[in-house]
Amino acid sequence: MFEYHGWVTVQSSAGDETDQESDAAHSAAAAILEGLQTAPGLADIRKVNGATQIHIAGLTNRRSGQGDEVVETFIGIGRVAPGSYGVLYVRDDEDPSGHENEFQMIVMRRGESYSKSDEYLSPCIPVIEDAE
């Protein structure tokens, strides 16, 4: 199972932005997010009080395919809108790198993304689930 929950505040830069820059960042992020719109799960983009907000969440059987697309979409938003920030939590119970019993966080700051081990919900067994 591959589980994901994430959010991004989309910004063209980390400083003040004009309405045109904000609209351009929104459009670029929406184009990238479009690939997730037809997938099962949540992929939502909207303007809230003038700022673009994205929320994504879902469960797939495996990371390959849609799960990889989710991660690439999250990272891609930071590339087209380099002032963006947010967090994507992922859990892959078949993770080949040994993280199958924990959530991983992909953190975006100023459009750049990096992975970090979660300390709040992990290890999943016994923190949020029983072993049996």
N, C-alpha and C positions, 0 to 999 in steps of 0.2 A: 504494500500500500504506500502511496505517496500522498501526503497531506500538506496543504499549503494555505497560509493566511498572510496577507500583506497589504500595505498601504504606501502611497507615495504622495507627497505634496510636490506638484510639478512647477518648476520655476526655470526661466531662461538663464538666470544668473543668481548668484548669492547676494547681489545687491539690489537696489531699487530697479524695477523694470517698468517699461512703458506698457500701456495697454496693448500696443502692437506686438511687443516682445512676448507678453503674456499670452496673447491669442496665438502667436506662432508656436510657442512651446506647447500649448494645449493641442493644437492641430497635429503637431509632430508626434506627441505622445498618443493621441487618439489613433493615428495611423498605425503605430506599433501595436497598440492594444487590440486592434481590430482582429488579429489572428486568434485571440482568446474569446471573442464574442460568440462564436459558434460552438465552443467547447462546453461540456458540462461544467457547472460551477458558476462562480460569480466573477464578472469582469465589468466594473462600473467606473465610468469617468464622468465627472460633472464639475461645474463651477459652483463654488460655495463662497459667498461673500467676496467674489472677485478672484478667488484662488482656485486653481484646478486641483482636484482631489481624485485619486484613483484607489479603488479597493478591489482586491482579487482574493479568491478563496476557492478551495475545492478538494476533492479526493479522487485519485485515479488508481488503477490497479498497479501501475509501475511508473517509475520516473521516466523511463525511455518514452519518447514521443511527446505527449502533452506535458508531462512534468518538466522535461528539458525546455520545452517551449515557454513554460511559465517563467522559469529562471532566466532564460534569454530575453524574454519580454521585459522583465523587471530591470535587468542590466541595461537593455537597449533604451529604456526611457531616460536613464541617466546620461546616456551618450547624446541624445538629441535635445535634452533639457538639462544642461550641466549645473544648474543651481538647485536641482531637485534633491529631496531627502526622504527617507522612509525605511521601512523594515519589511523583510519577507521571511517568515518562519516556515521552514520545511522539515518534514519528517519522512524519511525513506527507510522502511523496515527491511529493505534489501541493500542498504548502502554498502558498497564493496570496500570502502575505506575504514570500516569499523564503527560507524556512527549510527548503526541500525536501531539503537535503543535511546536515541536522543533527538531532540530538535536541533537544527542548525539555523542560525540567523544569518541572513544576507543583509547587511546594513549598507544603506546608501547615504553618503554625505557629499554635498557639492557635486552630485552626479557620479561619483566614484563608488563602486561597490566592493565589499570584501566580506568574507565568511568569518563567522565567530560561533563558538559553541555556546549553546543556551545554558543558563544556570538556573532558570526559574521552573521549567517543566521537565527537566532532564536530571538523571536518567528516567525515561518514561516509566520503566518498571524499577523501583516501586513508587516513584513520586506521584504519578497520575493513574497508574494501572497496577492491578495485582499480577503476579507471575502466573497464576492459573486461572 
